[in-house]
Amino acid sequence: MTNLTDLEQLAKAATPGPWRRDARGERSGFEHVFAGNDDGPGQTVAQWTLPSDAAYIAAASPDVVLRLIAVARAARDHLRGEDIYGLADALAALGDEP
């Protein structure tokens, strides 16, 4: 298993997000994943992937992975008693407030 530091380095070295899927190849049953917004084709991140894989790849773009790493580290620090506010801030940054 990759540790958080290794995962962080991989995310920082990858093509920056956000990533999005593109189903223009849907006749073939495959999709592509591009980096960037919807305003242009963007840089290809993955091609000829199954739709379920394309959805996962796009959802796990580097910007998302880096936010999840921040939450994991904040949770660790919170449980150690080192930071009582960082966890709430990191969770809020995910944007999934009820």
N, C-alpha and C positions, 0 to 999 in steps of 0.2 A: 504494500500500500504506500502511496505517495504521502509524505508529510505536508503540512501546511506551507512550509517554506519552499519546498520543491514545487508545489502546486502554484504558489504565488509567482515564482520565477517563470514557470511555464505560461501562466496567464499574461504576465507582463511582456513576454517575448512574442506572444501570438498577435495576429492582426487585431487591432482594437475593435471593440463593438460599438454600437449594438450590431448583432447579426440578425439576419432575417432569411426566411425560406422563400423560395420562388418555385412555383409549381408549373412553370411554362413547359416543362417536360412531362406533364402529367399523362400524355398519351402513351409514353413509354413506361409509366409507372414509377418514374424516378423524379427526384427534385434536386435543386441546387440550394446552397446556402451562401449568401453574400454578406459582406461587411458593409456597414453604412446604412443610411436612411433610405426611404423609398424614392428619393428624388433622382436616382440614377442606378445604373447596374451595380456599382460598387465592385469591390474586389472579391473574387471567388474564394470561398473558404473551403467548401466541399461540393463535389458534384457527383451526379449519378448515384444519389443515396436513396434509400427507401424513404417514403414519406414520414414514417415514425422516427427514423434516425435523423432525418432533416429537422424535424420539430425539436428533437432533443439537442442536436448540435446547436441550433439557433438559440435555444433557451439557455444553453450553457456557455454563452459568450464570455470573453475575459472580464468584461465589466461586471457581469453577474457573479462570476466566480470570485472576483476580488471582494465584492460586498459580502458574500457568504463566508469568506475567510475572515473578514473583519468581525462578523458576528461570532464565529467560532472562537476567535481570540478574545473577544470581549466577554463571552460566556466563561471561558477559562479563567480570565482575570477576575471576573465577578465571583466565581466559585472559590477562588483563592483569597477573596476578600481584598483584592488590590484595587478594584475599581467598581464602585457601587452604581455609577451612572453610565458608564460606557456601554453596558449591555443594552439598556433602553435606547440609547442613541443609535447603536448599530442596528438594532431591530427596526427602528423607525426609518432608517435609511433604505431598508428593503422595500418600503412602500406597501406593506401588506397589513395595514392597520385595520382592525375590525370596525 
